[in-house]
Amino acid sequence: MRRPLAFACALIVVCIYAGVITGLFPLLQNKELPADGEYITMTGSVKEIHDNYIVMENATNWKNSGIYVIYFDDIHEDEAHDLMIGEGIKICGRYADFSHAMNPGQFDAYDYYSSKGYDGSVRYARLLSHDGNCSAVREVLRRLNVRLKERIYSVCPEKEASILSDLLLGDKEGIDSETKTLYQNNGIAHILSISGLHISILGMGLYRLLRKMRCPNIPSAMSAAFILVLYCMMTGMSVSAVRATGMFVIRMFSHLFGRSEDPLTSLSLMAALTAVSNPLTVTGSGFLLSYGAALGIFVFLPALSNLFFEQHGDKEKLFREDTLINRASGLIKKICIIISKALVSSFLITMFTLPVQLYFFYRVSTYSVFLNLIILPCMSLLVFSGMLMMVPGLGITGTAACFLLDIFERLCRLAENLPFHEWNPGRPGITAIAIYYIFIILIIIICLSAGNHIAYRGIVIFLLASMLFVIRFPLPAHNTSTQLYVGQGNCNVTITDLGEVFIFDGGSSSQKNIGEYIIRPFLKIGGLSHIDGIFISHSDSDHINGCLELIENMDAWGLEIGGVYITPQMMNDGTENTRRLLEGCDSAGIPVACISAGDEWDSGDTHFVCLHPAKEFIPEDPNSGSMCILVSFAYRSHERTNINTYSEIRTHPAAHTMLIPGDVQGSGEKELAKNLALLSIDNPAIDIYLTAHHGSSGSSSEEFLDIARPCLAVNSAGLNNVYGHPNAETLARLEAAGCACLNTFDTGAVTLDFSEKDIKISAFCSN
């Protein structure tokens, strides 16, 4: 067997990955941790020091030793800056679990910090004592990092300095969110990571310098490897830095022992060592993208290059006669070949890692292949000039680094203004990813067995095109409705069988920026960029502030909003939120319309009707004037009939209903009940009831429930909210009415699929 070590290491990584995704390794590593919010005292040593927090290792509380993130309160924050790496400390504070994602697409802090090996965090910490000891080497490296960072900021403007600090020193805290987002949206965020390029420039540059200075091979290789390890430690030992450094060290040792270098074996060995040291790392985007891109370079790219680019070696002649015209044409031909190879290489590496990118980020930049074609060749100059800039007396070289960064930013902004800037197909399924990589294996086998035979190129091109279709296979549209968990607030996203998207409310009084961190990621993970309508029940912040974010950032987030719909009562309420809404819609060119009781519309087999408020209704408070929408979903029965009117849908046996009542209560709920009574039939009037006013005691009265007769209530409220929602009396009334109840603070987002005879209910936090 060729490369037995590489095969064994790859098998180890696959087994560890399977163990993590099946839950085996977290089970084996299970620790008994403090209760969330418990006041604890811990002793340990300092592992990392950051601007706003430190990381404590070997931290002991009552039973376990682990790694914790410590956030000091304002009074004791300065004390943390005087600590040293490796110093023993004693702290006290309130333990806090890392939060789990509660909605599709939402950032999962628990998974992220677990992949870094952290067990939990301590908030409002106080430093009780410290012993003054430290780990000499690690502390010297930290102080060197701080000094070099200060040097960069003294030479370059703040914006460019923050990028260079991230690029060269692994400092991700200073870079502003706008620049980071700009790089991410254009598919070049990878240039901010310590990678093989940095290692190659620093390590091989140092090795060759020592050799030119007539230093023997062994000391040169050992010195270069040692300095690279220290550099990796100084910059934070990210996954990509560890990979590149480890492969460089293996390369140096192979020279020392007279062995041939095998990048694939080195890559597999480093992947296995990383996976064994922290199994949870293997499921993270950093590990998969770093090792995936390297694997594509070492395996996928050479295989296709062998098929598509003929290698003539010394026999190839670009011109036959030594004339100026032939030399010029030969040079042009050579440049075209180089550019085409670089373009194809960039495209193929993107193709190799495409499923990973879509799984974690749900989108790719359409022009990233072309941007990388321009930017990557400039990275050597950027890194080299940045490193020279940190040497006293050579700060002038920072001008070149700043100039290149300015070009990068201009290119990114230019790309963002081009049509079809991004492709957002959403997160692919596991089956689609598996089929995608089976295609890749077939392509590699064909390329390696076919040599550069032109007859096989068409087959490979067909397979490459099929891969793009597989990764975004157009599934049939379903009638689905998802009640997102937004804390103390409300947001429902309904998607019809035509693929039209309707958002009913979107706000929270307990969580900030839910438009950016909850609603937008949910849309992205589903590949949804067009919102056909946003319906806002009333102007309270816990129903509108997330929608305001979507409207005010529509262009920046690449969204299209077909219209915003409110009640006549809200149009005239004169609140600040309504004013912001109308101004935002006017600025973005979004039409605003009023709907009231009796208005109805269709989307495929789905019918919507507004049951409250009537135009003449005078609300006693904003809640009583909430917009109430009844949705009827016609599932796909075998005996399909055309349904044209609301009454036909309502009486049709193949229809499910869902009521979205906002915060309606009091006189508003009585009016809603009257309108519902007119539609009542022998069967239960409502299948799904999105509980009014988060389950408050003033809503869901017995009289209303007698008419509505809901089967399942989905209550949207924040965990441990100050209002006590859902109220115990309301839950008792629902139970007495024979209605089951789900609380989003327990289940996370609740998705309802109305496509079949039985409604399929999926809770995001099903575990």
Secondary structure, 3 states (H helix, E strand, C coil): CCCHHHHHHHHHHHHHHHHHHCCHHHHHCCCCCCCCCCEEEEEEEEEEECCCCEEEEEEECCCCEEEEEEEECCCCHHHHHCCCCCCEEEEEEEEECCCCCCCCCCCCHHHHHHHCCCCEEEEEEEEEEECCCCCHHHHHHHHHHHHHHHHHHHHCCHHHHHHHHHHHHCCCCCCCHHHHHHHHHCCCHHHHCCCHHHHHHHHHHHHHHHHHCCCCHHHHHHHHHHHHHHHHHHCCCCHHHHHHHHHHHHHHHHHHCCCCCCHHHHHHHHHHHHHHHCHHHHHCHHHHHHHHHHHHHHHHHHHHHHHHCCCCHHHCCCCCCCCHHHHHHHHHHHHHHHHHHHHHHHHHHHHHHHHHHHHHHCCEECCHHHHHHHHHHHHHHHHHHHHHHCCCCCHHHHHHHHHHHHHHHHHHHHHHCCCCCEECCCCCCHHHHHHHHHHHHHHHHHHHHHCCCHHHHHHHHHHHHHHHHHHCCCCCCCCEEEECCCCCEEEEEEECCCCCEEEEEEEECCCCCHHHHHHHHHHHHCCCCEECEEECCCCCHHHHHHHHHHHHCCCCCCCEECCEEECHHHHCCCCHHHHHHHHHHHHHCCCEEECCCCCEEEECCEEEEEEECCCCCCCCCCCCCCCEEEEEEECCCCCCCCCCCHHHHHHCCCEEEEEECCCCCHHHHHHHHHHHHHHCCCCCCCCEEECHHHHCCCCCCHHHHHHHCCCEEEECCCCCCCCCCCCHHHHHHHHHCCCEEEEHHHHCCEEEECCCCCCEEEECCCC
